Amino acid sequence: MSEQIRIGKVKVKTVLTKSNLPIAGYSVNPYIGCTHACKYCYACFMKRFTGHAEPWGTFLDVKYWDAIRNPQKYDGQTMIVGSVTDAYNPQEEQFCRTRAFLEEMQGSKINLIITTKSDLVLRDLDLIKNFPSPLVSWSVNTLDEKFKDDMDRAVSVGRRIAAMKKFHKEGIRTTCFISPIFPQITNVFAIIEKIKDFCDYIWLENLNLRGNFKAEIMDYIANKYADLMPLYREIYNKNDDTYWKILDREVAEYAAENGFLYVVDKEPFLRNPTGKPIIINYFYHSKIKQSAKKKEALQGVKAGNGGEEEKT
């Protein structure tokens, strides 16, 4: 697929963007666009502001910024890497812009959060472990590799889970972000059972269908899971949240039976005295989160305005 991807270069003033997300003071997105091409990606709306006519997932702008001087001035700040892109897309192996950021921030005491669908993050384990209490999150919404391949071009679920296990073994906090949960397709409990021994946090987020990709996802369900169409119409055409309320109750019961701390829409870095993963439900957080991420994405685009783009 790489020959079909347009790679551009863009000079920006800084890679640090003030974040509207409740969990971070700054966001860090070393790229514009994402070649994982997730069919359900909310960030595809950014095309309206970046001037890209290409389909989402077929372009990537590589950011270059002035070196971050005095990284210690950000001590105590939380920085989330990969809020509107995957900082470890396949092209990161060549351009190393995420690694450049981590190198520039060495010696600082930032609270580092990395979100990804890749195991390329293993390459930077040597740098990540130098931060005070880093956290790395992998998105996993299925154990079915075929369904995964239908939805994105990221590495296999097996490789993501193996990377999570490696980071946890190295003493770095890990999160399994079960998102987006496809009704009756994503088996939340099977995923939890798979990763519970090497995961500190489990975040749950439901599938939200909005914008241009709603039709694509609904067509996919109609073609591949026709028996589920009545349910999907109820949820996504009639805004019926019964399914999520039932799943919420089932997860709460599972957590109680298995000794997990289960909370709804709470701060994502709570400490669990039992030593087991904390399950955090964000089913009811979608409107707040979407609004914040949209503002953040627009700020990131504005930060890059004025830079000259060199197409390659």
C-alpha positions in Angstrom: 0.0 0.0 0.0 3.0 2.3 0.5 3.2 3.3 -3.1 -0.3 4.6 -3.0 0.4 7.0 -0.1 1.3 10.6 -0.8 4.0 11.8 1.6 4.5 15.5 2.2 6.8 17.5 4.5 5.6 20.5 6.5 7.5 22.9 8.6 5.7 23.9 11.8 6.6 26.2 14.6 6.2 23.6 17.3 4.9 20.0 17.7 3.3 20.9 21.0 -0.3 21.9 21.0 -2.3 23.0 24.0 -4.8 20.3 24.5 -8.5 20.5 25.2 -8.6 16.9 26.3 -9.3 16.5 30.1 -6.4 14.1 30.5 -3.6 16.2 29.0 -2.2 19.7 29.0 -0.5 19.2 25.6 -1.0 17.0 22.6 1.8 15.9 20.3 1.0 14.8 16.7 4.2 14.4 14.6 2.1 13.8 11.5 -0.9 15.1 9.7 -3.1 12.2 8.6 -2.7 8.5 9.4 -1.9 5.7 7.1 -3.6 3.1 9.3 -6.8 4.2 7.5 -9.2 3.1 10.1 -12.7 3.1 8.6 -14.2 4.5 11.7 -11.6 7.2 12.4 -13.2 10.5 13.7 -10.1 12.4 12.7 -10.9 12.2 9.0 -12.9 15.5 9.4 -9.5 17.2 9.5 -9.4 17.0 5.7 -11.7 20.0 5.6 -9.0 22.1 7.2 -5.8 20.7 5.8 -6.6 21.0 2.1 -6.3 17.3 1.3 -8.5 15.9 -1.4 -7.1 12.4 -1.1 -9.1 9.6 0.7 -8.3 9.4 4.4 -5.4 7.0 5.0 -3.7 7.7 1.7 -1.7 10.8 2.7 0.7 11.7 5.4 2.4 15.0 6.1 5.6 14.7 8.1 6.1 17.5 10.6 9.4 19.2 11.2 9.8 21.7 14.0 12.4 23.8 15.7 14.1 21.8 18.4 12.4 22.0 21.8 14.7 24.0 24.0 14.6 23.7 27.8 12.3 20.7 28.0 12.4 20.9 31.8 10.1 23.9 31.7 7.3 21.4 30.9 8.0 19.3 34.1 4.7 18.1 35.6 2.8 18.6 32.4 0.9 15.7 30.8 1.6 15.2 27.1 -0.4 12.8 25.0 1.3 11.6 21.9 -1.0 10.5 19.1 -4.4 12.2 19.7 -5.3 12.8 16.1 -2.8 10.6 14.3 -0.9 7.4 15.2 2.6 8.6 16.0 3.8 5.0 15.2 2.4 4.7 11.8 4.6 2.5 9.4 6.3 5.6 8.0 7.6 6.5 11.5 10.2 3.8 11.0 11.7 5.9 8.2 11.1 9.5 9.4 11.6 9.0 13.2 9.7 12.2 14.0 8.1 10.6 17.1 11.5 9.4 18.3 12.9 12.9 17.6 10.3 14.3 20.0 11.1 11.8 22.7 14.9 12.5 22.3 14.3 16.3 22.7 12.2 15.7 25.8 14.8 13.6 27.6 15.7 14.9 31.0 12.2 16.4 31.5 9.7 15.1 34.0 6.6 15.2 31.9 3.8 12.8 32.3 4.0 10.9 29.0 1.0 9.2 27.4 1.3 7.4 24.1 -1.7 6.0 22.2 -1.1 3.7 19.3 -2.1 0.6 17.3 1.5 -0.4 16.5 4.3 -2.4 18.0 6.9 0.0 16.5 6.7 1.8 19.8 9.0 -1.1 21.1 11.8 0.6 19.2 11.6 3.6 21.6 11.4 1.6 24.8 14.9 2.9 25.8 13.7 6.5 25.7 10.2 6.0 27.1 11.4 4.3 30.2 13.4 7.4 31.1 10.2 9.4 31.8 8.9 9.4 35.4 5.7 7.4 35.0 4.9 6.8 31.3 1.8 5.1 30.1 1.4 3.4 26.7 -2.1 2.6 25.3 -3.0 0.2 22.5 -6.3 0.2 20.8 -7.8 -3.4 20.6 -11.4 -3.9 19.7 -11.3 -7.4 18.5 -9.3 -10.7 18.7 -10.5 -11.6 15.1 -7.7 -10.7 12.8 -10.0 -10.8 9.8 -12.3 -8.3 11.2 -9.3 -6.2 12.2 -8.1 -6.3 8.6 -11.5 -5.2 7.4 -11.3 -2.1 9.6 -7.7 -0.9 9.5 -4.2 -1.4 8.1 -2.4 -1.3 11.4 -0.3 -4.3 12.7 -2.1 -7.4 13.8 -3.9 -7.6 17.2 -1.4 -10.3 18.2 1.5 -7.9 17.7 -0.2 -5.2 19.7 -0.8 -7.5 22.6 2.7 -8.8 22.5 4.0 -5.2 22.7 1.7 -4.5 25.6 3.1 -7.5 27.4 6.7 -6.5 26.8 6.1 -2.9 28.1 4.3 -4.2 31.2 7.2 -6.6 31.9 9.6 -3.6 31.7 7.5 -1.9 34.5 5.8 0.6 32.2 2.1 1.2 32.8 -0.1 -0.1 30.0 -3.7 0.4 28.8 -5.8 -1.7 26.6 -8.2 0.7 24.9 -11.2 -1.4 23.8 -12.4 1.0 21.2 -14.5 1.3 19.3 -16.8 -1.4 20.6 -18.9 -2.7 17.7 -22.2 -3.9 19.0 -22.4 -7.8 19.0 -19.0 -8.0 17.2 -16.5 -6.7 19.8 -16.3 -9.3 22.6 -15.3 -7.1 25.5 -14.9 -10.0 27.9 -12.8 -12.1 25.7 -10.4 -9.2 25.2 -10.2 -8.5 29.0 -9.5 -12.2 29.7 -6.7 -12.1 27.1 -4.9 -9.0 28.5 -5.8 -8.8 32.1 -2.4 -10.1 33.4 -0.3 -7.5 31.8 -2.5 -4.4 31.7 -3.0 -1.6 34.2 -6.0 0.0 32.7 -8.9 -1.0 30.4 -10.7 1.8 28.8 -14.1 1.1 27.1 -15.5 3.3 24.4 -18.5 2.6 22.2 -18.6 2.9 18.4 -19.9 6.4 17.5 -21.0 6.8 13.9 -21.0 10.3 12.6 -19.9 12.1 9.5 -18.9 10.5 6.2 -17.9 7.2 7.6 -21.3 6.3 9.0 -22.6 5.2 5.6 -19.5 3.1 5.0 -19.7 1.3 8.3 -23.5 0.7 8.0 -22.9 -0.7 4.5 -20.2 -3.0 5.9 -22.5 -4.3 8.6 -25.3 -4.9 6.0 -22.9 -6.9 3.8 -21.0 -8.9 6.4 -23.3 -9.0 9.4 -26.8 -8.6 7.9 -28.5 -10.2 10.9 -27.2 -7.3 13.1 -28.7 -4.5 10.9 -31.9 -4.2 13.0 -29.8 -3.6 16.1 -27.5 -1.1 14.3 -30.5 0.8 13.0 -31.9 1.1 16.5 -28.6 2.4 17.9 -27.4 4.6 15.1 -30.5 5.7 13.3 -32.9 6.0 16.3 -30.3 6.8 18.9 -31.4 4.0 21.2 -28.8 3.5 24.0 -30.4 0.3 25.4 -27.5 -1.8 24.2 -24.9 0.3 26.0 -26.9 0.3 29.2 -27.1 -3.5 29.1 -23.4 -3.8 28.4 -22.6 -1.4 31.1 -24.5 -3.6 33.6 -22.9 -6.7 32.3 -19.4 -5.3 32.7 -20.2 -4.1 36.2 -21.3 -7.6 37.1 -18.2 -9.1 35.5 -15.9 -6.7 37.4 -17.6 -7.4 40.7 -17.3 -11.2 40.2 -13.6 -10.9 39.3 -12.4 -8.3 41.7 -11.9 -5.4 39.2 -12.4 -1.8 40.1 -15.1 -0.6 37.6 -15.9 3.1 37.2 -17.8 5.2 34.7 -16.4 8.3 33.0 -13.7 8.8 35.6 -10.1 10.1 35.5 -8.2 7.5 33.6 -5.2 7.1 35.9 -6.7 6.0 39.1 -4.8 3.6 41.3 -6.2 0.2 42.2 -5.2 -1.3 45.6 -6.0 -4.8 44.3 -3.3 -4.7 41.7 -5.7 -5.7 39.0 -6.6 -3.6 36.0 -9.1 -0.8 36.4 -11.9 -0.9 34.0 -13.2 2.6 33.0 -16.3 3.0 31.0 -16.5 5.9 28.6 -19.8 5.0 26.9 -21.3 8.3 28.0 -18.3 10.5 27.4 -18.5 10.6 23.6 -19.9 14.1 23.1 -17.5 15.8 25.5 -14.5 13.9 24.0 -15.5 14.5 20.4 -15.8 18.2 21.0 -12.5 18.4 22.7 -10.7 16.4 20.1 -12.1 18.5 17.3 -10.9 21.7 19.0 -7.5 20.2 19.5 -7.2 19.0 16.0 -8.0 22.4 14.7 -5.5 24.0 17.0 -2.9 21.5 15.6 -3.7 22.5 12.1 -3.5 26.2 12.9 -0.1 25.6 14.5 1.1 24.4 11.2 -0.2 27.3 9.1 2.4 29.3 7.4 4.8 26.4 6.9 5.9 25.5 3.5 5.0 22.0 2.3 7.4 20.1 0.2 5.8 17.2 -1.6 7.8 14.1 -2.2 
